Amino acid sequence: MTEIAIRRAQSSDLPSIVTLLADDHLGRSREDASSPLNGKYVDAFEALQRDANQLMAVLVVGDAVAGCIQVSFIPGLSHQGMWRGQIESVRIASRHRNEGLGRRLLDWAIAECRKRGCGVVQLTTDKSRLDAQRFYESLGFRGSHEGMKLKL
């Protein structure tokens, strides 16, 4: 059986992470998986690594990065000073989808949020990602709020 591990991402994982981010219909139009790697990804990754409230992680199958996730730990005053875990950039390599790896990665991220004392875990997903919405609902997430974004 192939070994599966989830760990904090390292700089050597960055090209694989960018490839994962580009590996779907939305990512192909907004990510740049060319080589050499766009320096903006390197700058963003270094900023994530310096911030104690950011966790970029990878799921590794054997020796290959097969998934990624970013968890932000957000302090807040509402709800009596409750911390939130914000999940972003969830991807599983297309060749590994429907193997239970996404559930494993999300369960791990939720456990990390619990360890950090978060009272809620939240995420957003593009409205066109219907499979992702069903997946998150199967994990207990509910569409309790309407999300809005302003591109700058």
C-alpha positions in Angstrom: 0.0 0.0 0.0 1.3 3.5 -0.9 2.1 5.7 2.1 0.0 8.9 2.5 1.2 11.8 4.6 0.0 15.4 5.3 2.6 17.9 6.2 3.5 21.6 6.2 4.5 22.6 2.7 8.2 23.3 1.9 9.5 25.6 -0.8 10.4 22.6 -2.9 6.7 21.7 -3.0 5.8 25.1 -4.6 5.9 24.0 -8.3 3.6 21.1 -7.5 1.2 23.3 -5.5 0.9 25.7 -8.4 0.3 22.8 -10.8 -2.5 21.6 -8.5 -4.0 25.1 -8.4 -4.1 25.1 -12.2 -5.5 21.6 -12.5 -9.2 22.4 -13.2 -11.5 24.6 -15.3 -11.1 27.7 -13.2 -7.4 27.3 -12.3 -6.4 27.0 -16.0 -7.6 30.5 -16.6 -6.1 32.2 -13.5 -2.9 30.4 -12.6 0.5 30.3 -14.3 2.0 26.9 -14.0 4.8 27.6 -16.4 8.5 27.1 -15.7 10.4 28.9 -14.3 7.8 29.6 -11.6 6.3 33.1 -11.5 8.1 35.0 -8.7 4.7 36.2 -7.3 4.1 32.6 -6.1 7.5 32.5 -4.4 6.8 35.9 -2.7 3.4 34.7 -1.5 4.7 31.4 -0.3 7.5 33.1 1.7 4.9 35.4 3.3 2.8 32.4 4.3 5.8 30.7 5.8 6.6 33.8 7.9 3.1 34.2 9.3 2.3 32.0 12.3 -1.4 32.2 11.5 -1.0 30.7 8.1 -0.6 27.0 7.3 0.1 25.8 3.8 0.0 22.0 3.7 0.4 19.2 1.2 -0.9 15.7 1.0 1.8 13.4 -0.3 1.1 10.0 -1.9 4.4 8.0 -2.0 6.9 10.6 -3.0 4.5 12.9 -5.0 2.5 15.9 -3.9 -1.1 14.9 -4.6 -3.0 17.6 -2.7 -2.8 21.0 -1.1 -4.7 23.2 1.4 -4.2 26.6 3.0 -5.6 27.2 6.5 -5.7 30.7 7.9 -6.2 31.2 11.6 -8.2 34.4 12.1 -8.7 36.1 15.5 -11.9 38.0 15.9 -13.8 40.0 18.5 -17.3 38.8 17.6 -18.7 35.7 19.2 -16.8 36.5 22.4 -13.3 36.7 20.7 -13.7 33.5 18.8 -11.0 32.4 16.4 -11.9 31.1 13.0 -10.2 28.7 10.6 -10.4 29.8 7.0 -9.8 27.1 4.4 -8.6 28.0 0.9 -6.8 26.5 -2.1 -8.1 22.9 -1.6 -6.9 20.7 -4.5 -6.5 17.1 -5.1 -4.6 16.0 -8.3 -7.1 14.9 -10.9 -5.6 11.4 -11.1 -6.3 11.0 -7.4 -9.8 12.4 -7.1 -12.5 10.1 -5.7 -10.0 8.1 -3.6 -11.0 9.7 -0.3 -7.9 12.0 -0.2 -10.0 15.2 -0.1 -11.9 14.0 2.9 -8.6 13.0 4.6 -7.1 16.4 3.9 -10.2 18.3 5.2 -10.4 16.2 8.3 -6.8 17.0 9.0 -7.3 20.7 8.5 -10.3 20.7 10.7 -8.3 18.9 13.4 -5.6 21.6 13.1 -8.3 24.3 13.6 -9.5 22.5 16.7 -5.9 22.4 18.1 -5.6 26.1 17.6 -8.8 26.8 19.5 -11.0 27.8 16.6 -14.7 27.9 17.2 -15.7 27.6 13.6 -14.1 26.5 10.3 -15.3 28.4 7.2 -14.5 28.2 3.5 -15.6 29.5 0.2 -16.0 27.7 -3.1 -16.8 29.1 -6.5 -20.5 28.8 -7.3 -19.6 26.8 -10.4 -18.0 24.1 -8.4 -21.1 22.0 -7.7 -19.2 18.8 -6.9 -17.1 20.7 -4.4 -20.2 22.1 -2.8 -21.7 18.6 -2.4 -18.4 17.4 -1.0 -18.1 20.1 1.6 -21.8 19.6 2.6 -21.0 15.9 3.1 -18.4 17.0 5.7 -21.0 19.0 7.6 -20.4 22.5 6.1 -23.5 24.5 5.5 -24.2 27.4 3.3 -25.2 29.7 6.2 -23.9 33.0 4.8 -23.8 34.6 1.4 -20.2 35.4 0.5 -19.2 38.4 -1.5 -15.9 39.5 -3.1 -14.6 42.7 -4.6 -11.7 42.2 -7.0 -9.1 44.9 -6.7 
